[in-house]
């Protein structure tokens, strides 16, 4: 039996508007059943940079937009510090539905598995095809693996150029949510500085 994916839901004519509309009714994997809605990418065609995270979180699931929660605020702060205008970037996730575990009234993030990542990949590939960015940044291990393969290790290669057919310049760094999990203020500041430095390497490429 063939593995179900989002491929059957792709529109005939690719544009960000048509992709967003088609993705809103995607049933390419089971995650849509518990999520509030599809959380598609945000930004404009021709954005010079695509930032790809793992999946929407609780706030994103409710709002229907990516990176609008605490991790999004960290990302916006780091982009500003790195000298990258927010409207230069298109932000999206590998998986477009929130995967979670219910604990009382709280919905706790669960990492998507390989089958869920594969099922959602057609949307990400279509977004990259339409936007045609100069730079592509994977945020975290799930995004790095989906975009560049399992051999790319964020801990070892963060901020370094990665050869990829997806964009002229590609790299990986941590997911901004990891900074929120820092043990104390000092470690959080150090993590934020390292994250910003990774984005500065992208800014230098963009000129």
TORMARVO-8029 format. One record per residue (C-alpha): x, y, z; residue in three letters. Coordinates in nm, 2 decimals. Last residue first. Layout:
REM TORMARVO-8029
+--------+--------+--------+------+
:     px :     py :     pz : resn :
+--------+--------+--------+------+
:      X :      Y :      Z :  Ala :
...
+--------+--------+--------+------+
//
This chain:
REM TORMARVO-8029
+--------+--------+--------+------+
:     px :     py :     pz : resn :
+--------+--------+--------+------+
:   2.46 :   4.15 :   0.12 :  Unk :
:   2.25 :   3.84 :   0.12 :  Unk :
:   2.55 :   3.63 :   0.19 :  Unk :
:   2.65 :   3.86 :   0.48 :  Unk :
:   2.29 :   3.84 :   0.62 :  Unk :
:   2.31 :   3.46 :   0.62 :  Unk :
:   2.64 :   3.47 :   0.82 :  Unk :
:   2.46 :   3.72 :   1.05 :  Unk :
:   2.19 :   3.45 :   1.10 :  Unk :
:   2.44 :   3.22 :   1.25 :  Unk :
:   2.58 :   3.50 :   1.47 :  Unk :
:   2.22 :   3.57 :   1.60 :  Unk :
:   2.19 :   3.20 :   1.70 :  Unk :
:   2.52 :   3.21 :   1.88 :  Unk :
:   2.42 :   3.53 :   2.06 :  Unk :
:   2.09 :   3.39 :   2.16 :  Unk :
:   2.25 :   3.08 :   2.30 :  Unk :
:   2.49 :   3.29 :   2.50 :  Unk :
:   2.21 :   3.50 :   2.64 :  Unk :
:   2.01 :   3.19 :   2.73 :  Unk :
:   2.31 :   3.03 :   2.90 :  Unk :
:   2.36 :   3.34 :   3.11 :  Unk :
:   1.99 :   3.38 :   3.19 :  Unk :
:   1.95 :   3.02 :   3.31 :  Unk :
:   1.89 :   2.67 :   3.19 :  Unk :
:   1.81 :   2.75 :   2.83 :  Unk :
:   1.47 :   2.61 :   2.71 :  Unk :
:   1.37 :   2.93 :   2.54 :  Unk :
:   1.68 :   2.91 :   2.33 :  Unk :
:   1.58 :   2.57 :   2.20 :  Unk :
:   1.25 :   2.73 :   2.08 :  Unk :
:   1.46 :   2.94 :   1.84 :  Unk :
:   1.54 :   2.62 :   1.64 :  Unk :
:   1.91 :   2.57 :   1.60 :  Unk :
:   2.10 :   2.65 :   1.29 :  Unk :
:   2.13 :   2.52 :   0.93 :  Unk :
:   2.27 :   2.65 :   0.61 :  Unk :
:   2.19 :   2.70 :   0.24 :  Unk :
:   2.31 :   2.94 :  -0.02 :  Unk :
:   2.22 :   2.92 :  -0.39 :  Unk :
:   1.90 :   2.74 :  -0.30 :  Unk :
:   1.73 :   2.40 :  -0.32 :  Unk :
:   2.01 :   2.23 :  -0.50 :  Unk :
:   2.20 :   2.21 :  -0.18 :  Unk :
:   2.56 :   2.24 :  -0.06 :  Unk :
:   2.56 :   2.34 :   0.31 :  Unk :
:   2.73 :   2.66 :   0.42 :  Unk :
:   2.82 :   2.67 :   0.79 :  Unk :
:   2.61 :   2.84 :   1.05 :  Unk :
:   2.54 :   2.52 :   1.24 :  Unk :
:   2.75 :   2.23 :   1.11 :  Unk :
:   2.84 :   2.02 :   1.42 :  Unk :
:   2.53 :   2.07 :   1.64 :  Unk :
:   2.31 :   2.09 :   1.33 :  Unk :
:   2.41 :   1.75 :   1.21 :  Unk :
:   2.37 :   1.70 :   0.83 :  Unk :
:   2.40 :   1.33 :   0.74 :  Unk :
:   2.02 :   1.28 :   0.79 :  Unk :
:   1.94 :   1.47 :   0.47 :  Unk :
:   1.95 :   1.83 :   0.36 :  Unk :
:   1.59 :   1.96 :   0.37 :  Unk :
:   1.41 :   1.71 :   0.59 :  Unk :
:   1.71 :   1.64 :   0.81 :  Unk :
:   1.78 :   2.01 :   0.86 :  Unk :
:   1.41 :   2.08 :   0.93 :  Unk :
:   1.40 :   1.81 :   1.20 :  Unk :
:   1.73 :   1.91 :   1.34 :  Unk :
:   1.66 :   2.27 :   1.41 :  Unk :
:   1.59 :   2.58 :   1.20 :  Unk :
:   1.68 :   2.51 :   0.84 :  Unk :
:   1.79 :   2.82 :   0.65 :  Unk :
:   1.75 :   2.87 :   0.28 :  Unk :
:   1.92 :   3.16 :   0.10 :  Unk :
:   1.86 :   3.32 :  -0.25 :  Unk :
:   1.50 :   3.22 :  -0.24 :  Unk :
:   1.30 :   3.08 :  -0.52 :  Unk :
:   0.96 :   3.17 :  -0.37 :  Unk :
:   0.75 :   2.94 :  -0.59 :  Unk :
:   0.98 :   2.64 :  -0.59 :  Unk :
:   1.06 :   2.67 :  -0.22 :  Unk :
:   0.69 :   2.68 :  -0.14 :  Unk :
:   0.63 :   2.38 :  -0.37 :  Unk :
:   0.90 :   2.17 :  -0.20 :  Unk :
:   0.76 :   2.26 :   0.14 :  Unk :
:   0.41 :   2.15 :   0.04 :  Unk :
:   0.53 :   1.83 :  -0.12 :  Unk :
:   0.72 :   1.75 :   0.21 :  Unk :
:   0.40 :   1.70 :   0.42 :  Unk :
:   0.38 :   1.32 :   0.39 :  Unk :
:   0.75 :   1.28 :   0.42 :  Unk :
:   0.76 :   1.47 :   0.75 :  Unk :
:   0.47 :   1.27 :   0.88 :  Unk :
:   0.64 :   0.94 :   0.78 :  Unk :
:   0.96 :   1.05 :   0.95 :  Unk :
:   0.80 :   1.13 :   1.28 :  Unk :
:   0.67 :   1.47 :   1.40 :  Unk :
:   0.81 :   1.58 :   1.74 :  Unk :
:   0.54 :   1.62 :   2.00 :  Unk :
:   0.45 :   1.96 :   2.15 :  Unk :
:   0.24 :   1.96 :   2.47 :  Unk :
:  -0.12 :   2.07 :   2.46 :  Unk :
:  -0.22 :   2.20 :   2.80 :  Unk :
:  -0.57 :   2.17 :   2.96 :  Unk :
:  -0.49 :   1.83 :   3.12 :  Unk :
:  -0.20 :   1.69 :   2.93 :  Unk :
:  -0.29 :   1.66 :   2.56 :  Unk :
:  -0.01 :   1.54 :   2.34 :  Unk :
:   0.08 :   1.74 :   2.03 :  Unk :
:   0.13 :   1.75 :   1.66 :  Unk :
:   0.04 :   2.09 :   1.51 :  Unk :
:  -0.02 :   2.08 :   1.14 :  Unk :
:   0.19 :   2.22 :   0.86 :  Unk :
:   0.50 :   2.00 :   0.89 :  Unk :
:   0.83 :   2.12 :   0.75 :  Unk :
:   0.76 :   2.47 :   0.87 :  Unk :
:   0.73 :   2.81 :   0.72 :  Unk :
:   0.89 :   3.16 :   0.72 :  Unk :
:   0.95 :   3.37 :   0.41 :  Unk :
:   1.21 :   3.64 :   0.48 :  Unk :
:   1.29 :   3.98 :   0.34 :  Unk :
:   0.98 :   4.11 :   0.51 :  Unk :
:   1.15 :   4.06 :   0.85 :  Unk :
:   1.45 :   4.28 :   0.75 :  Unk :
:   1.78 :   4.11 :   0.82 :  Unk :
:   2.04 :   4.30 :   1.01 :  Unk :
:   2.15 :   4.02 :   1.24 :  Unk :
:   2.00 :   4.19 :   1.55 :  Unk :
:   1.67 :   4.23 :   1.37 :  Unk :
:   1.67 :   3.87 :   1.26 :  Unk :
:   1.76 :   3.76 :   1.62 :  Unk :
:   1.47 :   3.96 :   1.77 :  Unk :
:   1.22 :   3.82 :   1.51 :  Unk :
:   1.34 :   3.47 :   1.58 :  Unk :
:   1.30 :   3.51 :   1.95 :  Unk :
:   0.95 :   3.65 :   1.91 :  Unk :
:   0.87 :   3.36 :   1.68 :  Unk :
:   0.98 :   3.11 :   1.95 :  Unk :
:   0.74 :   3.28 :   2.19 :  Unk :
:   0.44 :   3.25 :   1.96 :  Unk :
:   0.38 :   3.40 :   1.61 :  Unk :
:   0.62 :   3.18 :   1.43 :  Unk :
:   0.38 :   3.04 :   1.16 :  Unk :
:   0.02 :   3.17 :   1.11 :  Unk :
:  -0.31 :   3.00 :   1.17 :  Unk :
:  -0.36 :   3.18 :   1.50 :  Unk :
:  -0.47 :   2.88 :   1.71 :  Unk :
:  -0.21 :   2.64 :   1.56 :  Unk :
:   0.05 :   2.91 :   1.57 :  Unk :
:   0.00 :   2.96 :   1.95 :  Unk :
:   0.01 :   2.58 :   2.02 :  Unk :
:   0.32 :   2.52 :   1.80 :  Unk :
:   0.36 :   2.50 :   1.43 :  Unk :
:   0.61 :   2.24 :   1.29 :  Unk :
:   0.98 :   2.19 :   1.24 :  Unk :
:   1.11 :   2.52 :   1.13 :  Unk :
:   1.21 :   2.65 :   0.78 :  Unk :
:   1.34 :   3.00 :   0.72 :  Unk :
:   1.33 :   3.11 :   0.35 :  Unk :
:   1.53 :   3.41 :   0.24 :  Unk :
:   1.53 :   3.65 :  -0.05 :  Unk :
:   1.15 :   3.67 :  -0.06 :  Unk :
:   1.05 :   3.66 :  -0.42 :  Unk :
:   0.69 :   3.54 :  -0.35 :  Unk :
:   0.59 :   3.70 :  -0.02 :  Unk :
:   0.58 :   3.58 :   0.34 :  Unk :
:   0.40 :   3.34 :   0.56 :  Unk :
:   0.40 :   2.96 :   0.53 :  Unk :
:   0.10 :   2.74 :   0.60 :  Unk :
:  -0.05 :   2.65 :   0.94 :  Unk :
:  -0.34 :   2.41 :   0.86 :  Unk :
:  -0.61 :   2.43 :   1.12 :  Unk :
:  -0.72 :   2.34 :   1.47 :  Unk :
:  -0.50 :   2.03 :   1.48 :  Unk :
:  -0.65 :   1.70 :   1.60 :  Unk :
:  -0.76 :   1.54 :   1.27 :  Unk :
:  -0.51 :   1.73 :   1.05 :  Unk :
:  -0.23 :   1.51 :   1.19 :  Unk :
:  -0.36 :   1.20 :   1.01 :  Unk :
:  -0.16 :   1.25 :   0.69 :  Unk :
:  -0.23 :   1.39 :   0.34 :  Unk :
:  -0.56 :   1.53 :   0.45 :  Unk :
:  -0.50 :   1.88 :   0.32 :  Unk :
:  -0.80 :   2.11 :   0.32 :  Unk :
:  -0.61 :   2.43 :   0.41 :  Unk :
:  -0.32 :   2.32 :   0.20 :  Unk :
:  -0.51 :   2.39 :  -0.12 :  Unk :
:  -0.58 :   2.75 :  -0.02 :  Unk :
:  -0.23 :   2.81 :   0.09 :  Unk :
:  -0.09 :   2.66 :  -0.22 :  Unk :
:  -0.32 :   2.86 :  -0.45 :  Unk :
:  -0.22 :   3.19 :  -0.27 :  Unk :
:   0.15 :   3.10 :  -0.27 :  Unk :
:   0.13 :   3.03 :  -0.64 :  Unk :
:   0.15 :   2.69 :  -0.82 :  Unk :
:  -0.10 :   2.61 :  -1.09 :  Unk :
:  -0.23 :   2.25 :  -1.08 :  Unk :
:  -0.30 :   2.27 :  -0.71 :  Unk :
:  -0.12 :   2.02 :  -0.47 :  Unk :
:  -0.37 :   1.80 :  -0.28 :  Unk :
:  -0.26 :   1.47 :  -0.43 :  Unk :
:   0.10 :   1.53 :  -0.33 :  Unk :
:   0.01 :   1.57 :   0.04 :  Unk :
:   0.12 :   1.22 :   0.12 :  Unk :
:  -0.02 :   0.87 :   0.18 :  Unk :
:   0.22 :   0.58 :   0.17 :  Unk :
:   0.14 :   0.34 :  -0.11 :  Unk :
:   0.00 :   0.00 :   0.00 :  Unk :
+--------+--------+--------+------+
//
